């Protein structure tokens, strides 16, 4: 688990973080979570290290407004599956 005052991320199953600089690879900010940010030089293959399913929890993050229509909500749901 990686956690700060803005949220947390829990990676599924056993996660090998040997020799990883988590401060560079995982960013948790207000209303934002990034794993392997664009400026990152290394991205592990799918299913390895941090490139795997995870549960993300945001603290004190509320939508600015309701979804304008159901299609946007459906797109976001599909993207997250």
Short mmCIF file of the C-alpha atoms (twelve columns), coordinates in Angstrom:
data_MODEL
# 
_entry.id   MODEL 
# 
loop_
_atom_site.group_PDB 
_atom_site.id 
_atom_site.type_symbol 
_atom_site.label_atom_id 
_atom_site.label_alt_id 
_atom_site.label_comp_id 
_atom_site.label_asym_id 
_atom_site.label_seq_id 
_atom_site.Cartn_x 
_atom_site.Cartn_y 
_atom_site.Cartn_z 
_atom_site.pdbx_PDB_model_num 
ATOM 1  C CA . UNK A 1  0.000   0.000  0.000   1 
ATOM 2  C CA . UNK A 2  1.129   3.494  -0.840  1 
ATOM 3  C CA . UNK A 3  -0.684  6.224  1.061   1 
ATOM 4  C CA . UNK A 4  -0.553  9.937  1.766   1 
ATOM 5  C CA . UNK A 5  -3.013  12.652 2.827   1 
ATOM 6  C CA . UNK A 6  -4.680  12.681 -0.635  1 
ATOM 7  C CA . UNK A 7  -5.342  8.977  -1.115  1 
ATOM 8  C CA . UNK A 8  -3.996  5.460  -1.315  1 
ATOM 9  C CA . UNK A 9  -3.257  2.754  -3.853  1 
ATOM 10 C CA . UNK A 10 -3.236  -0.963 -3.079  1 
ATOM 11 C CA . UNK A 11 -1.812  -3.256 -5.749  1 
ATOM 12 C CA . UNK A 12 -3.484  -6.642 -6.238  1 
ATOM 13 C CA . UNK A 13 -1.652  -9.758 -5.070  1 
ATOM 14 C CA . UNK A 14 2.010   -9.850 -4.209  1 
ATOM 15 C CA . UNK A 15 3.852   -6.852 -5.591  1 
ATOM 16 C CA . UNK A 16 7.625   -6.893 -5.997  1 
ATOM 17 C CA . UNK A 17 8.914   -3.375 -5.336  1 
ATOM 18 C CA . UNK A 18 12.551  -4.416 -5.123  1 
ATOM 19 C CA . UNK A 19 14.838  -1.674 -6.503  1 
ATOM 20 C CA . UNK A 20 11.901  0.627  -7.363  1 
ATOM 21 C CA . UNK A 21 11.960  4.325  -6.517  1 
ATOM 22 C CA . UNK A 22 8.307   4.649  -5.470  1 
ATOM 23 C CA . UNK A 23 8.622   8.426  -5.058  1 
ATOM 24 C CA . UNK A 24 9.327   8.699  -8.800  1 
ATOM 25 C CA . UNK A 25 6.940   5.980  -10.002 1 
ATOM 26 C CA . UNK A 26 3.792   6.716  -7.965  1 
ATOM 27 C CA . UNK A 27 2.296   10.183 -7.583  1 
ATOM 28 C CA . UNK A 28 -0.766  10.788 -5.411  1 
ATOM 29 C CA . UNK A 29 -2.037  14.360 -5.428  1 
ATOM 30 C CA . UNK A 30 -5.365  16.034 -4.784  1 
ATOM 31 C CA . UNK A 31 -7.838  14.371 -7.223  1 
ATOM 32 C CA . UNK A 32 -4.995  12.660 -9.129  1 
ATOM 33 C CA . UNK A 33 -3.119  9.365  -9.043  1 
ATOM 34 C CA . UNK A 34 -0.350  8.532  -11.496 1 
ATOM 35 C CA . UNK A 35 1.670   5.336  -11.776 1 
ATOM 36 C CA . UNK A 36 4.568   5.409  -14.224 1 
ATOM 37 C CA . UNK A 37 4.175   9.124  -15.100 1 
ATOM 38 C CA . UNK A 38 5.078   10.233 -18.647 1 
ATOM 39 C CA . UNK A 39 8.535   11.432 -17.631 1 
ATOM 40 C CA . UNK A 40 9.295   7.993  -16.172 1 
ATOM 41 C CA . UNK A 41 12.047  6.150  -18.066 1 
ATOM 42 C CA . UNK A 42 10.932  2.664  -16.997 1 
ATOM 43 C CA . UNK A 43 7.576   0.951  -17.403 1 
ATOM 44 C CA . UNK A 44 7.423   -2.719 -16.534 1 
ATOM 45 C CA . UNK A 45 5.470   -5.257 -18.622 1 
ATOM 46 C CA . UNK A 46 1.767   -5.663 -17.847 1 
ATOM 47 C CA . UNK A 47 1.304   -7.762 -14.720 1 
ATOM 48 C CA . UNK A 48 4.781   -7.064 -13.322 1 
ATOM 49 C CA . UNK A 49 5.925   -4.706 -10.563 1 
ATOM 50 C CA . UNK A 50 3.452   -1.745 -10.428 1 
ATOM 51 C CA . UNK A 51 1.919   -2.327 -13.879 1 
ATOM 52 C CA . UNK A 52 -1.004  -4.350 -12.555 1 
ATOM 53 C CA . UNK A 53 -4.503  -3.984 -11.171 1 
ATOM 54 C CA . UNK A 54 -4.864  -1.794 -8.117  1 
ATOM 55 C CA . UNK A 55 -7.508  -0.277 -5.900  1 
ATOM 56 C CA . UNK A 56 -7.293  3.493  -5.694  1 
ATOM 57 C CA . UNK A 57 -8.961  5.482  -2.917  1 
ATOM 58 C CA . UNK A 58 -9.116  9.261  -3.021  1 
ATOM 59 C CA . UNK A 59 -9.638  11.184 0.230   1 
ATOM 60 C CA . UNK A 60 -11.892 14.261 0.278   1 
ATOM 61 C CA . UNK A 61 -12.349 14.208 -3.504  1 
ATOM 62 C CA . UNK A 62 -15.815 15.129 -4.666  1 
ATOM 63 C CA . UNK A 63 -17.079 15.740 -8.205  1 
ATOM 64 C CA . UNK A 64 -17.377 19.371 -9.197  1 
ATOM 65 C CA . UNK A 65 -20.746 18.553 -10.749 1 
ATOM 66 C CA . UNK A 66 -22.823 15.570 -11.745 1 
ATOM 67 C CA . UNK A 67 -22.032 13.751 -14.984 1 
ATOM 68 C CA . UNK A 68 -23.633 15.756 -17.795 1 
ATOM 69 C CA . UNK A 69 -25.083 12.589 -19.308 1 
ATOM 70 C CA . UNK A 70 -25.041 8.840  -18.812 1 
ATOM 71 C CA . UNK A 71 -22.771 8.220  -21.831 1 
ATOM 72 C CA . UNK A 72 -19.816 9.897  -20.079 1 
ATOM 73 C CA . UNK A 73 -20.453 7.801  -16.972 1 
ATOM 74 C CA . UNK A 74 -20.575 4.634  -19.114 1 
ATOM 75 C CA . UNK A 75 -17.305 5.559  -20.891 1 
ATOM 76 C CA . UNK A 76 -15.525 6.088  -17.577 1 
ATOM 77 C CA . UNK A 77 -16.861 2.809  -16.192 1 
ATOM 78 C CA . UNK A 78 -15.745 0.910  -19.313 1 
ATOM 79 C CA . UNK A 79 -12.296 2.509  -19.172 1 
ATOM 80 C CA . UNK A 80 -11.817 1.379  -15.569 1 
ATOM 81 C CA . UNK A 81 -12.817 -2.246 -16.191 1 
# 
